[in-house]
Amino acid sequence: MKDPIAQLLGEWSVDLGIYSILFRIGLAVFLSALIGWERSSKRHSAGFRTFILVTLSGTVVMLIDLWLNTLYDGKIFILSAVAVISATRIATHTIFFNSRNQIMGITTAVSLWGSCILGIAIGAGLYTITAVTFVALLFCLAKLPDLEYYLKNRSNHFEIHLELKNSLNLQNFVSTIRKLGLTIDAIEMNPAYAGSGLSVYSISISISSKELKKYKTHKEIIEALSTLDYIYHIEELA
């Protein structure tokens, strides 16, 4: 099966020549720069340079594997496999817990791993797969968060970060929640705020009232709860 984009570019793009190598490296830098820009524009832990380096590394090791295979007539892509494993290890270091016990950086971690795979596809000269993968990856990163927020804001379950001025107010909060037609599934005190003078909790809530399910979003519910005098701060956890 021939690559449609490679056929449009010409035979030089398929051969492992100097122009093909330079083209693939340039393409890797360009596409990964766009992905990195999208991530860095949203102030994520891995940004512009990181994505370029990971994608470029995937491209270069694939080119080396192809060269070694033509040189020694082999079919083993050792360096490419090592690159994927290394990208996975790098990606795991972008995942962390913040002070609110939220897991952060998962999307960026997966994006780095995906960028390495993208680089390998570029290095292999699979231009059509590269184009489709790049568009899909950029679309998921740039557009799906809005859809995810829309669906999440209307789900029956959500989790909040709650800061009370006094621990004695927790019972008042629970009573208010029940009156609103909400159900508390779990309450966990956050030890990161010990000694701050605040009582801080992570609370899982389910919407049990049919009226709330029909007309209220998480944002509207939280805005209503924030008007309570004994609440210092409240927000939905991502």
C-alpha positions, 0 to 999 in steps of 0.5 A: 500500500503506497502512501497517498501524500508520498505519491504527491510529493514524489519518489524523493520523499520515500527514499532515505536521501539527504532531502528526505531526511531534512524534510522529515526533520523539518516536518517534525519540528514544525508539527511538534511546535504547533502542538507545543504552542497549544500546550504552552499557551494554556500554561501546561507543565510541558510546552514548546521546546519539550514537545519539539525535542520529544517529537524530533527524537522520535523522528531521528531514532526512526531514521537511524533504525531505517538506515541500520536496517538498510545497512545490515539488511535487518528488520529490527527497530530497537532505537524506536522502541527505546524512544517510546519507552523513554518518552513514556518515562518522561511523560510520567514525570509531568504527572503530579498531585497539587495541594488539593489532591488533584492529579495534574498533567495526565493530558500533557503526559499522554500528549508527549507520548503521542508526539513521540509516536508522531515523530516515529511516523514522520521518520518512517515516511508515513506522511498520510498517517502523520497528517491524520494523527497530527490533526486528530491530536491537535483537535483533541487538545484544542477543541475537546476540553470545551466539550468535556467541560460542557458534559462534565458541568451537566453530569450528576456527580461532581467533586468540590474543594471546600474551605470553611471558616470553622470546622463547626460549620461542616454540619451546617453545610451538610444540612444545606446540601441535603435541603438543596436535593444533593447527596454527599457521597464522600468527605475527605479532610485535606491535610495540606491546609493543617495549621492554616486556620481553615477547615478544608475538605474534598467532597464528592456530591451527587445531584439527586433532585430531578429539578436540579438535574433538569435546570442547574449546572455545577457552576450554578450550584457552586455559585449558590453555595458560595453565598453562604457566610461560613464558606471561605472558598468553594470551587469544583475540582477538575 
